[in-house]
Amino acid sequence: MKHHACIAIGINQYQLLQPLSYAQEDAEAVYTFLVEEAGFSKEGCLLMTDSSPSLWGNSTYPNRENILKLTENLCAQHLQQGDLLWCFFSGYGVSHEGKDYLMPVDGNPADIPGTGIPVELLLNTLKKAPTETMLVLVDMNRSQIVKAGETIGVQTADLARKLEIPTVLSCRPHQVSRETSALRQGFFTTALLEGLRSGQCMTIKGLDRFLTDRLPELCDHHLRPKQEPLMVVNPPGKAHLVILPDVSGVPTSEVAGRNGSMTVDVESNGFDRPLMGVATAQLDLPPATGNSQDPTTERPSRTPVPNVAGSADRGGDPPNLQKPEDVDNGASDKSFLQQLILWSGATAIVLLLGVFVTNRSIFIGQQQGSPKLTAENAPKPSPQKSGLKPVTPGAGVSQKQPQAVSVDTGSKRPPSSQQVWAEAKTLLKNGSASSFNNAVRKARSIPPTDPLYPQAQQDIERWSLTILDIANGRAARGDFLGAIEAAKLMPDANKPIYNQSKEAIVQWQDLSKQQQLNTALISAAKTKIKRGEASSYSKAIEQVNKIKPGEPKYEESQRLTGEWSETILKIAQLRSSQGKLKDAVEAASLVPSGTKSYQPARKAIAEWKTKLKQNKKG
């Protein structure tokens, strides 16, 4: 019996990086779908998050050691030939010196090669598994340590192509993968789960088609920058690999697609088979393109199928399908003509009734021969009945003022709710927090009794969450003042969201003060540096190390620590080349532990001490 396994990794609370909001939720959602809906065995599925339970007697806390150990364990001991393997990662990704790294929960920005997980190492581990039926999905968020203009995912795509591992990246290298409060998930995971539940993603090709259409749609709907998935499949034939097992237990399984509900005959042996039949579509689907005899096609055959609704539920024999030439087309055409005549007649009657109702007074007046109503023969209201006092011509009234009171038909009417709603949407063009605030205020003027009110309330909530997203995005970049400014524009239309923004403002105010202190601390540390003097770099490192993990500017302090440590090692190596071995040892001893230069420094110190001993003996 085949097994279906998955590795789902999602990290929110990084030890040394800014936390993410929904990476853990993404991994949990994918894991839950595969186990509870797709029929994956729970014993063979590995979930690694900040709070996931242990598995196989091991901790699943997503640090570097656990991720590498459990991934290797699953591939070596829990898989066999023909099994299906999914690997999903949601968290920070970093490109360092041309190589892509996934950052585990303990990843250190000061030592990316030593604490990050090389994508090359992870893919090679998966490649060693006894099965070739696998899919890798990588949702890499950018960290502040990524330099401007630096792309992530180029090496990952090249490795996937080289190792022939089907891989999906959540966005293209020049784009940014995003998450949103409105969805409580990342855009990529939302689109992925929609596709898997739609039934259109049984194969890699179907998944690619769905994500390519749906992911940009989601970003556009939530007014976020464009995000497009990147699918890497080599050789091209692997595009037809089945990536979801058939858990129905019968030859056909009903799946609900975006265009309707259909039944497709698919064998879960790793490849698409020719489609043997389709059930009745509940919506009229356009005819599929391509050759129906193509054994690798994913879409239904062009051959029409008669209505056999209910046959799949009975579990009986497959329906007896008629060929197109066996259908009585003449009877069909006659029935269609009759329906057309009936509908045309009914439409004409409705139009005539509309014209009559609209001009009712004219028709009735002409038929009764009533005289034309003029100012002279118009009935005058009786003062006694109307309660109005008679007005004497010229008494207290200007001669230029008309004596009759007329309705002011030229007064400006208030805009309709449809106009208000449309105007609110036009305010969103520049995508700023203030524009969303203005749109919310405009939409709130639609009264509860209006038919558009429910839709307006949905938009108000979505736009409010977008303001919170903008504020959170600024805070993640370290722009706490900008985050506070955006959060202050949060309307009070949705009290939970409004209260959440108020709490965030208090937190960001504290972080802004801490950021100012840490910025000053880094500036002071830089002033201590003297070119060519190793001890000055050491003092600067000691200064910036006062910044604690999770505080603003911590990532920058770790980056500077790594750079300055490397400079100290170079100073030591220069002294060694000049024959100043004792000074070289003294300088290299200042390289702090936890940096990538530490181990090379310790090795160099041992070599230089050995040379010093030899020199003394000589």
N, C-alpha and C positions, 0 to 999 in steps of 0.2 A: 504494500500500500504506500502511495506517495505521501510525503509530508510537506507541509507548507510552513515556512518559518519566516520570522521578521525580526529586524533590529530597529527599534524606534528610539532615537535619542533627542531630547529637547532640554535646553538649559536656560533658565531664567536668571537665577541668582549666582552670577559669577563672583569668584573671590577677589579678582584683581581687575575686573572690567565692569563697565556700567551695566546694570541689570537690564534684561529684556522683559517684555510684558507678557508675551503669549507663545514663546517658543516651547515651553513645557506643555501648554494646552494643545499645541499643534501635534506634538509627538503622541500625547495621550489620545487625541482624536483619531489619528491614523491607526494606532495600536488597537483601539476599541473597535473601529470599523473592521479591521482584518480579523480580529478574534470573534467578535459577536455577529458580524454580518457576512463576512466572506468565508467563514469556515476554517480559518487558520487554527491550528492546535495551540492552546495557551501554554502548554509545556515547552513548545518550541519557539515561543515568541519572547523576545527580550525587550523590555521597556526600561530605559535609563533616563531618569529625571532627578530633580532635586529631592523628590520625596517618594520615589518608586520602591516597592518592596524587594527584598532579596530574591534571588533565583538560583537554583542549583547549589544552594548553600553559600552563595557569594553575594557581597554587597553590590547593588546596581547604581551606587552613587557615581555620577558621570565624570569622574576624574580620569586623567590620562591612563593610568595603570589599569583601572577597571574596564574602560572602553576597549583597550587593546586586548586584555586578557579574555574578556567574555566574548568578544567578537571572534577571536581565534578559537575559543572553546566551542562556540556554536558551529562554526564552519567545519571543525575537525570531528566533532563527536555527535552532532545532532542533524547532520545532513547526509543524504546519499544520492546516487545518480538519479536524475529526473525530478528531484524535489524543486520546489519553487521558493526562492529567497527574495525578500524585500529588505532594503536597508534605507532608512529615512533619518536624516539629520536636520535639526533646526537649532541654530545658534550662530555664534560669531565665526566668520571666516576671514582669514588674513592671507595676503600675498606678500612673501618675504624673499627678496633676492630671486624672483622669478618662480618661486615654488608656492603652491597653495597649501594652507594649513587649516584644519578645523580646530577651533579652540575649545578644549575641555573646560570643566568648571574651575580647574586650578591653573589654567593657561596664564602665563606671565608675559605681558607685552615686552618686558625687558629681555626675555630669552625665548623668543618664538620657536627657534629650532629645537630647543631643549625641552620645552613644555607643551608645545602644540603637537597636533597629530598630523603628520604629512598625509595628504590625500593619496599620494603614491603608495605609502605603507598600507593604508586602509584598503585600497583597491587591490593591491597584491595579495592581501590576506583573503579577500573575498574570492579572488581568482583561484586560490588554492583549494577552495571548496570542491567537493566531488560533483557538484551540479553546475551546469552552465545556464540554467534557467533562472535568471535573477534580474532585479531592477534596483537601481540606486537613485534615490531622490535627495538632492542636496539643496537646502534652503539656507544660504549663507547671508547673514546680516553683516553689514560693514561696521567696523569699530572706529573709534576716534583715532586709533593708532595708524589707520590706513591713510597714507599720504594722498593729497589731492591729485586726481588724475590717474591714480593707480587702479588697475583692473583686477578683479578677482574672478577666477573660473576658467581662465585661458588654459592653464596647465591641466586643470581637472578635465576639461573637454578633450585635450590631446591624449591624456592617459586613458580615458574611457574609450577613445577610438583605437588606441594602440592595443589595449588589453581586451578589446571586444566585449566590454561590459555595458549594456544599455544604461544610460545615465540621463537624468533630467535635472537641469539646473533651474532654480526658481526664477532667475532673470539672466539677462545677457551681461557679459563682463562690464559694459559701460553703464549699466543700470543699477538700481538699488532695490533690494527686496524689502518689502514693507509689511508692517502689521498695523491693525487699526482697532480702536476701541469699539467702533460701530459693529464689527463682526466678532470681536473677542477672539480673533485668530489672525494669522497672516493671510494675505491675499492668496498666496500660492496654495496653502493648505485648504482654504475655503473652496477654491476652484477645483482642486484635486478631489476632494470628497464629493462635491457636486457631480463631477464626472463619473466617479466610481459608482455612485448610487443611481446615476442615470441609465446605466447599462450600455453606454456607448464606448466604454473603455475596457473592454475585455482583452484587447490586445494593445501592444505598445503603440501601434499606428493610430488606433482609436483614441488612446490617451493623448497623444501628441496633437491630434486634430482638435480634440475638445479643449485642451489647455490653451492652445494657440488662439482659439476664438474667445474663450470665456475669461481668461485672466485679464486681458486688456479691457474687456467689458466691465469687469468688477472695478478696476482702477478708475475707469471713466465714470462709472455710476457714483463712486465715492469721491470723485473730484481729486484724485491723486495722480501723480506723474505715471506715465506709461510703464508697465512692467510686462515683459514678454518672456515666456519660458524658452529654454534652450535644450533641445533633445539631441542626444548623440547616440547613434545606432550604427554599429559596424560589425559584420557586413550588413547591407541593407535588408537582407532576407530576415534578419532578426526582428524587423518591425512587425512581423506577424506572429511573434511569440504571444501566447496567451498568458496574461499576468494575473488573472483571477481564476480560482478553481470553480468548477461546476459543482455547486453544493445542492442542486435540486434533486438529485437521485433519479431523474428521468431524462430521456434524450433531449427534451427541450426545456428551456428555462425562460420564464417571462421576466422581462426587464423593461423598466420605464425610462424612455429616452426623453430628450428635450422636445422632440417632435411628436411624441405620443408613446403608446405602449406597444411593444412588439415582441414576438417570440423568435429566437434565433437558435438554430441547431448547431451547437459548437461542442467539439470533443476537447477535453482539457488534457491534451497530450503534449502541449508545448507549441503546437502550430495550428493555425486555422485550417479547417476542412471546408470543402464545398458546402454551401448552405443548402440544406435539403428541403426547407420549407419555412414559411413565415406565418405567424398568426394574424388575426384581423387587427389592423391598426385602428385605434379609437379616434385618430385624427387622420385626415387625408394627407398621405405622405407623397411628395413628388417622386417620380420614378428614379431609381438609382442609376448612376452613370457607370460606365465600364462594361466589360464583357461578363455576362452571367456565367460563363463557363470557366472563368479564371479561378483556379483552385485556391488562390490566396486572397480573394476579395473579401472585404469585411461587410459590404453592404448587401441588402437583399437582392435577389435576382429580379430582373425586369419583368419576368413572367407574372401576369396578374394572378391573384389568388382569390377564389370565391370566399364568401363569408362562412367561416366555420367556427364562429364564436362558441366557446364552451367546450370544445373538443379537448383542449389541454387540461381543463379542470376534471374532466371525466377520466382521464388517463387511459382512454381506449385506443383503438387503432388510429394511425395517422389519417387525416382526411384524404379523400379521393380528389386529387387536384385535376381540374380540367385544363386543357390546352386552349389557347386563344381561338383556334379555328373551330373548336367545338361549341362555342358560345353563340346563341341566336342573336346576332347583332341587329337584325331587322326589327325584332320585337323591342329591343332596347331603344332603337332610334324612334320608333313610333311612340313609345311611352314618353320619351324625352320631349317630342313635339307637342304632345297633349299637355304636358306640364307647362311647357313654354307658353302655349296659348292661354291657359288658365291664369298663369302668373301675370301675363301681359294685360289681360282684361281686368284683373283685380287692381293692378297698378294704375290703369287708366281711370277706373272708378274713383279710387282714392284721390287722384289728382283733381278730378272734376269736383268732388266734394270740397276739397281744400279751396278751390277757386270760388265756389259758391259761398262758403262760409266767410271767406275773406271779404267778398263784395256783396254781402247779404243785403245791406241797406239799399244798394243800387238796384239790385234785381227786384226787391219787394216794391220799392218806390215806383219803378217803371211799370210793374204789373198793375198796381192799384191806381195809376194815373194821378198820383199825388202831385200837387204843384211844387215847384222848386222853392225851397226855403230861402227867404231873403230877410234882410234886416227889417223891411217894412212889415212883412206879414208874420214875423217870428213871434211866438207867444211871449207875452211880458209877464213876469212874476207879479203876483198881487202883494202889495205891501203888507196887507193884513196877514196873509199866509206865510210870507217869507220872514216876517219880523224885521224887515229893513225899513228905515224911514225914507219917504220919498224925497228926492233931491230936486230942488227947484233950479232950473237952468240959470247959470250965472251967479248963483248964491254961494259965495265962499269958494268958488272953483275957478281956477284960471281958465280963460277962454281957449288957451292952447292945450289944456289937459282934456283928454277924452272923457266923456261922461260915463261911458260903460266900462266896467271893470273886466279886464280880460286876463286869462291865465298866462303866466310867463313861460311860454314854451321854449324860450331861448336859454333857460337856466341850465347850468352844467350838471349832468347826472353824476352821481358817485360811481367810481369804477366797479365793475363786476368782480366777483370772486375769482373768476377765471383770469381776468386782467391782473388782479393783485398777485395771484400765484405766478403768472408768467413774469411779471415784473420782479418778483422776489428771485426767480431763477436767473434773470439777467444780471442781478447784482453779484453773482458768484464768479464772474469772468476772470478777475485777477487772482482768485484763490487765496486771498489774505484772510486773516482772522476777522478783521473789521468787516469785510464783505459778507462773511457768513453771519456775523452779528446783525448786519443790516437786513439780510434776507430773512432771518428769523423774526425780526421785529415786523417786517412787512407781512409775512405769512401769518403772524399771530392776529392780524386784523380780520381774518376770515372767521365769521361767527360759527358757533357750534351747530346752528341749524342748517348751515350750508352743506350741500352734498360733497363739496371738496374738503370739508373740515377733517375727516379721518386721514386723507392723503396729506393734507397740510401738516397735521400733527406728526405723521411719520417723517416727513421732511425736516420738520423742526428738530426732532430728536436726532436725526442723522447729521444735520448741519451743526448741532450743538456738540455732538461727539467729534466732528471734524475739527472744531475749534480746540477741543481737548487734545486731539491728535497733533495739531500744529504746536500747541504749547509743550506737549511731551517731546515732540521732535526737537524743539529748540533746547529743552532741558537736557536731552541726551547728547546734544552737541556742546553742552557746557554753557549755553547762552541762557542763563537763569533769569536775567533781567528781561530778555525778550519773551521767555516763557511766562513770566509774571504778567507782562503787558498783554499777551494773548489771552491768558486765563481770566483776566479782569473783564474781557469782552464776553465771557460766557453768560448767556441770558438765563434767567431763572425759570424758564418754561418747563424744564425737567429738573425737579428738585434733587434727585439723587446725583445727577451729573453736575448740577450747580454746586452742591455741597462737596462733591469730589474735587472740583476745581478750586474751591475755597481752601480745602485742606492742602492741596498741592501748592497753592500760593504761599502758605505759611512755611512749608517745607523748603520751597525754592528760595524764600527770603533768607532762611538760615544757611542754605548752601551757597547763596550769592555772597554772603558775608565771609564764609569759610573760603570761598574761591578767591576773594580779594586778598585774604591773609596768605594763602598758599602761593598766589601769584607773586606777592611781595617776597615770600621766602625763596622762591626759585630765582627771582631777580637778584636777591642778595647772594645766593649761592654762586651765580655766574660771575659776580664781581670778585669772588675769591680766587678764581682760576688764573694762574700764571703760566704762560706757555712754556712747555718743557719741564715743568716742576710737578712731579708725580704727586707729591703731598698736597698740593693745592687742589688737584682734582679729587683726591681722597676727602678733603675737608668739604668740598662742594657736594660730594655724594652723601656725606654724613648729614649735611644740611637738608637736602631734598628728601632724604629718607625719613624725615620727621612727618612727612605727609602720609597719613594712614590709608589703608585700602578702603575704597568706597568714597573717599573725600574727593572733591573737585581737584583737578590737576594731578591726581595720583598717576594716571597713565603717562602723562608727560614726565613726571618725576622718574618713573621706571624707565622710560625711553632714554632720558638723560643719563641715568645711572648706567645703562648698558653702553651708551656711547662713550662716557667718560672712563668706564672700566676698560674698554678697548683701547682708549688713548693711553692709559697707564701702562698696559701691557706693551704697547708699541714703544713707549719711553724706555721700559725695562729692556726690551730687545735691542734698542739702539745703544744703550749703555753696554750691553753684552758684546755687541759687534765692535765696540771701542775698547774692549778688554777690561771694562769696569764691572767685573762679575759681582763683586760685593754690592755695588750700587744697584746692579740689575736685580739681585735677589731682594734687596731692600724695597725697590720700587714694585716688583711683582707681588710682594707680600701685601701690598695695599689694595689689590684687586678683591672686591667683596664677593662672598659666596652668593650663589643664586643667579649669577650672570653667566653668559655664554663664554666669557673670557676667563672664568675662574679655573676651570680644569686645565686649559692650556697654560695658564700662569703657574699652577702647581707642578705641572710636568716640567716646565722650563726651570723652575726653582730647583727641582731635584737634579736636573742636568748641570746647572751652574754650580750647585754645591759640590757635586762630584768633581767638577773641574777645579774648584778651589782646593779641595783636598789633594788632588793630584799635583797641583801647583805647589802646595806646601811641602809635599814629599820630595818634589823635584828640587 
